């Protein structure tokens, strides 16, 4: 279980992030509008999600003063990826990621898992621009945003097959004799494992991986 703490100034943003990160493998253990007092809980956190640059600056100052950054990973939501990267690369972190503010649920879940495993994850254009600069040292292994290489369960493959046929969640639930809520859970898990942002994207990735045929 990956333990996540959410830092975001707006209550609606914190609530939205908690909803996006509620999975069988990710647990949101807390949320706050500011990092004050957070350092005392760092040993119980695997990934810190920071939703704006000002808060990221405050987090960086707190980590530098405590020298405790190497025990956590940070995922920053920012449309100023170069600025966010300059802050994150100055810290000693176990892993870090930058994603745009309009990141999809599947992408956010995927980078949470990757950061927790010690990776740097960036959108492809940002990776080429930031990590490709000459003379720059990459602190940990870099990779594009994608899902971890985790196999689909047999039930998830059944759901993916039905998605490829254009069936709705309600129709899939009837075919498999399960609840519509369970179908939504399986679809979310498929998105995360395949790094997909939509049904069409999930089907496309499933075909490329040989999981289904059209």
DAKA-V305065 format. One line per field, one symbol per residue. phi: phi as a letter, one per 20 degrees, with the letter a starting at -180 (. if undefined). psi: psi as a letter, one per 40 degrees, with the letter a starting at -180 (. if undefined). burial: I if it has 16 or more other ideal C-beta (glycine too) atoms within 10 Angstrom, else O. Layout:
phi: ???
psi: ???
burial: ???
This chain:
phi: .eecdddbfegfffffffffdecfdcceerbbebegmfgfdggedecdeddbfffffffffffffeldffecdcddebedfffffffffededfrbbccffegfgfffffffffffeneecbggfffffeeeffnedefcgdbffaeffdffffffffffffffenffgfffgffelcfffffgffffffgffemedbffffffffffemfbcd
psi: hhhhhhhhdhddddddddddehidehhheiiieieheddeedeehdhhhheidddddddddddddefedeeiihhhhiegddddddddeeigidiiihiidfiiddddddddddddefihhiidddddddeehiehhhdihiiihiiighiiidddddddddddeeiidddddddefiiddddddddddddddefieiddddddddddeedii.
burial: OIIIIIIIOOOOIIOOIIOIIOIOOIOIOOIIOOIOOIOOOIOOIIIIIIIIIOIIOIIIOIIOOOOOIOOIIIIIIIOOIOOIIOIIIOIOIIIIIIIOOOIIIIIIIIIIIIIIIOIIIIIOOIIOOIOOOOOOOOIOOOOOIIIIOOOIOOOIIIIIIIIIOOIOIOOIIOOOOOOOOOIOIIIIIIIIIIIIIOIOOIIOIIOOOOIIOO
